[in-house]
Amino acid sequence: MLASTDPSPGHERGVFANRTLNLRSVPVIGYDMDYTLIHYHSSEWEAAAFSYARDALLDRGFLVEGFAFEPEKFTVGLAFDLELGNVLKATRFGRVVLAQHGNDLLSFDQQRTIYGTTIVELSSPRFRFMNTLFELSRASLFTQLVALHDTTSLAGVNNYGDLYDAVDDALALAHNEGALKAEIVADKERFVDLDPEVVSTLKDQRTAGKKLVLITNSDWAYTSEMMPYCFDRFIDGDDTWRSLFDLVIVSANKPGFFSHSNPIYRVVDEKRSLLSPHEGPLEPGSVYFGGNARLVEEWFELDGGEALYVGDHLFGDVHVSKDVLRWRTALIARPLEPEISDALEFADDQRRLESLMAEKIDVDRTQAHLRLRRASGAGGREVHAEYGKVTAQATRLDEQIAPLAKAAAELGNPIWGPLMRAGNDKSLFARQVERYADVYTSRVSNFGHETPFAYLRAARGSLPHDIAND
């Protein structure tokens, strides 16, 4: 069955190109699993991760019993300031537009004083970036620990960087000990957000001659539980999800999978997850543990620019595969979908806001000229009277603009605003997407609406001096 016969899905289900991508020329597509092929109810997943990590912090002696997870308080694309213990939203140029310390947002004056001359550089050890939805529990734990640290002495904690490390250790323990994933496996319906169109999308790609590879950091025990639950029900006959992939690689250890020559093992007993070192060519239909991207390139006889990798982690999936291997890249960003829907509903108000802002620009320009004439003493009373009228007009416009601008700033997340914007500018997250993702979209099944033969064209980039179309 074809994934879609509708050539024009809703805009929120679109595939958006930063660089033109001809899918006809892509012979191999690699897929991440978690939050890429499989979507989760992030509030449930992150609440569970939060709970296990909080228990680990309790075991360490931190008084965190009253900590609560509130998923709406954070979003993807924020940054941690390990020096000052803040969570930040920045523009594409690294200018801070919103900041939170502990449980409280900083005022505009506080923010300007602290970050007026600071640029958020993701290459700096001072900052850590929230690349994926897995970071929501981290942000919630970190901010509450900051508030606790400011009033209470915590054993082994000397600075905010130590707090971040404590949260990192607690979350790693939650993920690695197995209890979290065991809970998810035991109650899949609670955690998993099924998408019936993914299977037909992958089958279309195989029909078009694409070779598909699953490359996930999850282990085989978890993968072998989750993939059948999510996909076998949508596959006709006796086939299973395994029929969709030429290779399955688990415990891939991304981003090292793309940048290092890690050894590869074959899963020789899939029921018990027993491994054996593997040498020689990879075998189609097999499951492998670890390894590296060069082995995949060699087996498929690929040049770097031929493969496409699809994942949700802006650094581990997209940045490294693009930067090191020059693979084509697609970012899956599920928060975009409701955000675009909200923006579509806001479209009339957005046009009104833009019209008022254009009017305000003209008024501000006139006001500036009149101010100069007043300063020079030219024009006398007439200039003063005209200046007063223009100032009153500017005030009326500000009163109309303010509520519309506030509503626009709350699209996506009521605190941090749209994922891809920071005020009137692009966000730091958007800048990373532009640099490293050839295309981005909200879910894998959106590719089904485009078909494997699509020519995804990048839009003409806008510049400040471009003449706007009326």
C-alpha positions as CSV (number, residue, x, y, z in Angstrom):
1,M,0.0,0.0,0.0
2,L,1.3,3.4,-0.9
3,A,2.1,5.7,2.0
4,S,0.0,8.5,0.7
5,T,-1.9,9.5,-2.5
6,D,-2.3,13.1,-1.2
7,P,0.4,15.2,-2.9
8,S,-0.3,18.2,-0.5
9,P,-0.4,17.2,3.2
10,G,-0.9,19.9,5.7
11,H,1.9,22.3,6.2
12,E,2.6,20.9,9.6
13,R,3.4,17.6,8.0
14,G,5.8,19.1,5.4
15,V,9.4,18.3,4.7
16,F,11.4,21.5,4.8
17,A,14.7,21.8,2.9
18,N,17.7,23.9,3.9
19,R,19.7,22.4,1.0
20,T,18.2,20.9,-2.1
21,L,17.9,17.1,-1.7
22,N,17.1,14.8,-4.7
23,L,15.8,11.6,-3.0
24,R,16.1,9.8,-6.3
25,S,19.9,10.0,-6.0
26,V,19.9,8.6,-2.5
27,P,20.6,4.8,-2.5
28,V,20.8,4.2,1.2
29,I,18.9,5.6,4.1
30,G,19.8,5.1,7.7
31,Y,17.3,5.6,10.5
32,D,17.6,6.2,14.2
33,M,14.9,4.5,16.3
34,D,13.9,6.5,19.5
35,Y,12.0,9.7,18.7
36,T,12.7,9.0,15.0
37,L,11.0,5.8,13.8
38,I,9.3,5.4,17.2
39,H,7.7,8.4,18.8
40,Y,6.9,8.5,22.5
41,H,4.6,10.5,24.7
42,S,7.5,12.6,25.9
43,S,5.7,13.8,29.0
44,E,5.3,10.1,30.1
45,W,8.8,9.0,29.1
46,E,10.5,12.0,30.6
47,A,8.4,11.8,33.8
48,A,9.6,8.3,34.2
49,A,13.2,9.2,33.6
50,F,12.9,12.1,36.0
51,S,11.5,9.8,38.7
52,Y,14.4,7.3,38.4
53,A,17.0,10.0,38.3
54,R,15.5,11.7,41.3
55,D,15.8,8.4,43.2
56,A,19.4,8.2,42.2
57,L,20.0,11.8,43.6
58,L,18.2,10.8,46.8
59,D,20.6,7.9,47.2
60,R,23.4,10.4,46.9
61,G,21.9,12.3,49.8
62,F,20.3,15.2,48.0
63,L,17.0,16.4,49.5
64,V,15.0,16.2,46.3
65,E,11.8,14.4,47.5
66,G,9.6,17.4,46.6
67,F,11.0,17.8,43.1
68,A,8.2,17.6,40.4
69,F,8.4,17.2,36.7
70,E,6.5,19.7,34.7
71,P,7.2,19.1,31.0
72,E,5.6,22.3,29.6
73,K,8.2,24.4,31.4
74,F,11.0,23.5,29.0
75,T,11.5,22.8,25.3
76,V,14.2,21.6,22.9
77,G,16.9,24.0,21.8
78,L,17.7,25.7,25.1
79,A,21.2,25.9,26.6
80,F,22.6,25.3,30.1
81,D,25.1,27.8,31.4
82,L,27.3,25.7,33.7
83,E,29.1,28.8,35.1
84,L,26.0,30.7,36.4
85,G,23.5,27.8,36.7
86,N,21.1,29.2,34.2
87,V,19.0,27.8,31.4
88,L,19.0,30.1,28.3
89,K,17.3,30.7,25.0
90,A,19.6,32.4,22.5
91,T,19.4,33.8,18.9
92,R,21.3,32.3,16.0
93,F,24.1,34.7,16.9
94,G,24.3,33.5,20.5
95,R,22.6,36.5,22.1
96,V,20.5,35.6,25.1
97,V,16.8,36.6,24.9
98,L,15.5,34.6,27.8
99,A,17.1,33.2,30.9
100,Q,16.1,31.2,34.0
101,H,17.9,30.7,37.2
102,G,16.6,28.0,39.5
103,N,12.8,28.1,39.2
104,D,12.5,31.8,38.2
105,L,12.9,33.6,34.9
106,L,15.3,36.5,35.1
107,S,13.9,40.0,34.6
108,F,14.9,41.9,31.4
109,D,17.2,44.1,33.4
110,Q,18.9,41.1,35.2
111,Q,19.3,39.4,31.9
112,R,20.8,42.4,30.2
113,T,23.2,43.0,33.1
114,I,24.4,39.3,33.2
115,Y,24.4,38.5,29.4
116,G,24.7,41.9,27.7
117,T,28.2,41.1,26.4
118,T,28.0,37.3,26.5
119,I,27.8,35.1,23.4
120,V,26.5,31.6,23.8
121,E,29.1,29.5,22.0
122,L,28.2,25.8,21.9
123,S,31.9,24.9,21.4
124,S,32.6,26.4,24.9
125,P,32.7,24.0,27.9
126,R,30.6,26.6,29.7
127,F,27.5,25.7,27.7
128,R,25.6,22.5,27.0
129,F,22.8,22.3,24.4
130,M,19.4,20.6,24.7
131,N,19.4,18.6,21.5
132,T,16.5,16.3,22.0
133,L,13.3,15.7,23.9
134,F,15.4,13.4,26.2
135,E,16.7,16.7,27.7
136,L,13.4,17.8,29.3
137,S,13.9,15.8,32.4
138,R,17.5,17.0,32.7
139,A,16.4,20.7,32.5
140,S,13.7,20.1,35.2
141,L,16.1,18.4,37.6
142,F,18.9,20.9,36.9
143,T,16.8,24.0,37.6
144,Q,15.3,22.6,40.8
145,L,18.8,21.5,42.0
146,V,20.1,25.0,41.3
147,A,17.4,26.5,43.5
148,L,18.3,23.9,46.2
149,H,22.0,24.5,45.9
150,D,21.5,28.3,46.3
151,T,20.1,27.7,49.8
152,T,21.5,24.4,50.9
153,S,25.0,22.8,51.0
154,L,25.1,19.7,48.8
155,A,27.7,17.1,49.4
156,G,30.4,17.1,46.7
157,V,28.9,20.1,44.9
158,N,31.1,23.2,44.6
159,N,29.6,24.9,41.6
160,Y,26.8,24.6,39.0
161,G,28.9,22.5,36.8
162,D,29.0,19.9,39.5
163,L,25.2,20.0,39.6
164,Y,25.0,19.4,35.9
165,D,27.3,16.4,36.3
166,A,25.2,15.0,39.1
167,V,22.1,15.2,37.0
168,D,24.0,13.6,34.1
169,D,25.2,10.7,36.3
170,A,21.7,10.2,37.7
171,L,20.0,10.2,34.2
172,A,22.7,7.8,32.8
173,L,22.1,5.5,35.7
174,A,18.3,5.6,35.0
175,H,18.9,4.7,31.3
176,N,21.6,2.2,31.8
177,E,20.4,0.1,34.8
178,G,17.5,-1.1,32.7
179,A,14.6,-0.3,35.1
180,L,13.4,2.6,33.0
181,K,13.3,0.7,29.7
182,A,11.8,-2.3,31.5
183,E,8.9,-0.1,32.6
184,I,8.4,1.2,29.0
185,V,8.5,-2.4,27.6
186,A,6.0,-3.5,30.2
187,D,3.5,-0.7,29.4
188,K,4.2,0.2,25.8
189,E,0.7,1.6,25.2
190,R,1.3,4.2,27.9
191,F,4.6,5.4,26.4
192,V,4.4,4.9,22.7
193,D,2.7,7.2,20.2
194,L,2.0,4.9,17.2
195,D,2.2,6.2,13.7
196,P,0.7,3.7,11.2
197,E,2.1,5.6,8.2
198,V,5.8,4.8,9.0
199,V,5.6,1.3,7.6
200,S,4.1,2.3,4.3
201,T,6.7,5.1,4.0
202,L,9.5,2.6,4.5
203,K,7.9,0.1,2.1
204,D,7.6,2.8,-0.5
205,Q,11.4,3.5,-0.1
206,R,12.2,-0.2,-0.6
207,T,10.0,-0.4,-3.6
208,A,11.9,2.5,-5.1
209,G,15.2,0.5,-4.6
210,K,16.5,2.2,-1.4
211,K,18.5,0.1,1.0
212,L,17.4,0.8,4.6
213,V,19.5,0.5,7.8
214,L,18.4,0.8,11.4
215,I,21.2,2.4,13.4
216,T,20.2,2.9,17.1
217,N,22.0,3.4,20.4
218,S,19.4,1.2,22.1
219,D,20.4,-2.3,22.8
220,W,19.0,-5.4,21.1
221,A,16.8,-6.4,24.1
222,Y,14.9,-3.1,24.0
223,T,14.9,-2.8,20.1
224,S,13.5,-6.4,19.7
225,E,10.6,-5.5,22.0
226,M,9.7,-2.1,20.7
227,M,10.0,-2.5,16.9
228,P,7.6,-5.4,16.7
229,Y,5.0,-3.6,18.9
230,C,5.2,-0.4,16.8
231,F,5.3,-1.9,13.3
232,D,4.4,-5.5,12.9
233,R,0.7,-4.7,13.2
234,F,0.9,-2.6,10.1
235,I,2.7,-5.2,7.9
236,D,0.6,-7.6,5.9
237,G,1.1,-11.4,5.9
238,D,3.9,-13.1,7.7
239,D,6.5,-10.4,7.3
240,T,7.8,-8.5,10.3
241,W,9.6,-5.2,10.9
242,R,12.8,-7.0,10.0
243,S,11.7,-7.2,6.4
244,L,12.0,-3.4,6.2
245,F,15.7,-3.2,6.8
246,D,18.8,-4.6,5.1
247,L,20.8,-4.2,8.2
248,V,20.1,-3.6,11.9
249,I,22.8,-2.1,14.1
250,V,22.1,-1.7,17.8
251,S,24.2,-0.2,20.6
252,A,25.8,1.9,17.9
253,N,27.3,4.4,20.4
254,K,26.6,7.5,18.3
255,P,28.1,10.0,17.8
256,G,31.2,7.8,17.9
257,F,29.7,5.5,15.3
258,F,30.2,8.2,12.8
259,S,33.6,9.4,13.9
260,H,35.5,6.4,15.2
261,S,36.5,2.9,13.9
262,N,34.7,1.0,16.7
263,P,34.7,-2.8,16.3
264,I,31.6,-4.6,15.3
265,Y,29.9,-7.7,16.7
266,R,27.2,-9.9,15.3
267,V,24.2,-10.8,17.5
268,V,24.4,-14.6,17.1
269,D,21.7,-15.5,19.6
270,E,18.9,-13.0,19.3
271,K,16.9,-14.4,22.3
272,R,19.8,-14.1,24.7
273,S,21.6,-11.2,23.0
274,L,24.8,-13.2,22.6
275,L,27.6,-11.6,20.6
276,S,30.4,-12.8,18.4
277,P,33.2,-10.6,16.9
278,H,32.5,-10.1,13.2
279,E,35.1,-9.9,10.4
280,G,34.5,-9.5,6.7
281,P,31.5,-8.2,4.8
282,L,28.3,-7.6,6.6
283,E,25.5,-10.0,6.0
284,P,22.1,-8.8,4.9
285,G,19.3,-9.3,7.4
286,S,21.6,-9.7,10.3
287,V,21.7,-7.8,13.6
288,Y,25.0,-6.1,14.6
289,F,26.3,-4.5,17.8
290,G,28.5,-1.4,17.6
291,G,30.6,-0.9,14.6
292,N,31.1,2.2,12.6
293,A,29.7,4.1,9.6
294,R,32.7,3.2,7.4
295,L,31.7,-0.4,7.5
296,V,28.2,0.6,6.2
297,E,29.8,2.7,3.4
298,E,32.1,-0.2,2.4
299,W,29.3,-2.7,2.4
300,F,27.0,-0.6,0.2
301,E,29.9,0.8,-1.8
302,L,29.0,4.3,-1.0
303,D,30.7,7.7,-1.4
304,G,30.2,10.0,1.6
305,G,27.5,12.2,0.0
306,E,25.3,9.4,-1.1
307,A,23.8,8.1,2.1
308,L,21.0,9.9,4.0
309,Y,20.7,9.6,7.8
310,V,17.5,10.4,9.6
311,G,17.5,11.1,13.3
312,D,16.3,13.3,16.1
313,H,19.5,14.2,17.9
314,L,20.9,17.5,16.5
315,F,24.5,16.6,17.4
316,G,24.7,12.8,17.7
317,D,22.6,12.1,14.6
318,V,22.8,15.1,12.3
319,H,25.9,17.2,13.2
320,V,28.4,14.4,13.3
321,S,27.2,12.5,10.3
322,K,27.2,15.7,8.2
323,D,30.5,17.1,9.6
324,V,32.6,13.9,9.5
325,L,31.2,11.8,6.7
326,R,29.3,14.4,4.6
327,W,26.2,12.2,4.6
328,R,23.0,13.9,3.7
329,T,21.0,14.5,6.8
330,A,17.3,14.8,7.9
331,L,16.3,16.0,11.4
332,I,13.1,14.8,13.0
333,A,11.7,17.5,15.3
334,R,8.3,16.4,16.5
335,P,7.6,19.7,18.5
336,L,7.4,21.4,15.1
337,E,4.1,19.8,14.3
338,P,1.9,21.4,17.0
339,E,3.9,24.6,16.7
340,I,3.2,25.0,13.0
341,S,-0.5,24.2,13.6
342,D,-0.6,27.0,16.2
343,A,1.2,29.3,13.8
344,L,-1.4,28.6,11.1
345,E,-4.2,29.4,13.5
346,F,-2.4,32.6,14.3
347,A,-1.8,33.6,10.7
348,D,-4.4,36.4,10.5
349,D,-3.0,37.9,13.7
350,Q,0.5,37.5,12.4
351,R,-0.4,39.5,9.2
352,R,-2.0,42.1,11.4
353,L,1.1,42.3,13.5
354,E,3.4,42.6,10.5
355,S,1.2,45.4,9.1
356,L,1.3,47.3,12.4
357,M,5.1,46.8,12.6
358,A,5.6,48.2,9.1
359,E,3.5,51.2,10.1
360,K,5.6,51.5,13.3
361,I,8.8,51.5,11.3
362,D,7.5,54.5,9.2
363,V,6.4,56.3,12.3
364,D,9.7,55.7,14.1
365,R,11.6,57.0,11.1
366,T,9.5,60.2,11.0
367,Q,9.9,60.6,14.8
368,A,13.6,60.3,14.5
369,H,13.8,63.1,11.8
370,L,11.6,65.3,13.9
371,R,13.7,64.7,16.9
372,L,16.8,65.8,14.9
373,R,15.0,69.0,13.7
374,R,14.1,69.8,17.3
375,A,17.6,69.2,18.5
376,S,18.9,71.6,15.8
377,G,16.3,74.3,16.7
378,A,14.7,74.2,13.3
379,G,11.0,74.5,12.7
380,G,9.9,76.0,16.0
381,R,6.4,75.3,17.3
382,E,5.3,73.5,14.2
383,V,8.0,70.8,14.6
384,H,7.2,70.5,18.3
385,A,3.5,70.0,17.6
386,E,4.2,67.5,14.8
387,Y,6.5,65.6,17.1
388,G,3.8,65.4,19.7
389,K,1.3,64.0,17.2
390,V,3.8,61.4,15.9
391,T,4.7,60.3,19.4
392,A,1.1,59.8,20.3
393,Q,0.7,57.8,17.1
394,A,3.7,55.6,18.1
395,T,2.2,55.1,21.5
396,R,-1.2,53.9,20.0
397,L,0.7,51.5,17.7
398,D,2.6,50.1,20.6
399,E,-0.6,49.4,22.5
400,Q,-2.0,47.5,19.5
401,I,1.3,45.6,18.9
402,A,2.0,44.5,22.4
403,P,-0.7,41.9,22.8
404,L,-0.1,40.5,19.4
405,A,3.7,40.3,19.9
406,K,3.1,38.6,23.3
407,A,0.9,36.0,21.7
408,A,3.4,35.4,18.9
409,A,6.2,34.9,21.4
410,E,4.2,32.2,23.2
411,L,3.6,30.0,20.2
412,G,5.1,26.6,20.7
413,N,5.9,27.0,24.4
414,P,4.2,29.6,26.7
415,I,7.5,30.3,28.4
416,W,10.3,29.9,25.8
417,G,8.3,30.5,22.6
418,P,8.7,29.0,19.1
419,L,11.4,26.4,18.7
420,M,12.9,28.0,15.6
421,R,12.6,31.7,16.6
422,A,14.1,33.9,19.3
423,G,12.1,37.1,19.2
424,N,12.3,38.5,15.6
425,D,15.5,36.5,15.0
426,K,16.1,32.8,14.3
427,S,16.9,30.8,17.4
428,L,20.2,29.1,18.1
429,F,18.5,25.8,17.5
430,A,17.3,27.0,14.1
431,R,20.9,28.0,13.3
432,Q,22.2,24.5,14.1
433,V,19.4,23.0,12.0
434,E,20.4,25.2,9.0
435,R,24.0,24.3,9.3
436,Y,23.7,20.5,9.7
437,A,20.3,19.3,8.5
438,D,19.7,19.2,4.8
439,V,16.0,18.7,5.5
440,Y,13.9,18.7,8.6
441,T,10.4,17.5,9.4
442,S,8.2,16.4,12.3
443,R,8.1,12.7,11.6
444,V,9.4,10.0,9.3
445,S,6.0,9.3,7.7
446,N,6.0,12.8,6.2
447,F,8.5,11.5,3.7
448,G,5.7,9.2,2.5
449,H,3.7,12.2,1.3
450,E,6.8,13.3,-0.8
451,T,7.5,9.8,-2.2
452,P,11.1,8.4,-2.6
453,F,11.4,10.2,-6.0
454,A,10.9,13.7,-4.6
455,Y,13.1,16.6,-5.4
456,L,13.1,18.6,-2.2
457,R,14.0,22.2,-3.2
458,A,15.5,24.7,-0.7
459,A,13.6,27.9,-0.5
460,R,15.4,31.1,-1.7
461,G,17.0,32.5,1.4
462,S,15.8,35.9,2.6
463,L,18.1,38.8,3.2
464,P,17.4,42.1,5.0
465,H,17.7,44.1,1.8
466,D,15.3,41.9,-0.2
467,I,12.2,43.6,-1.6
468,A,9.2,42.1,0.2
469,N,6.3,40.9,-2.0
470,D,3.0,42.6,-1.3
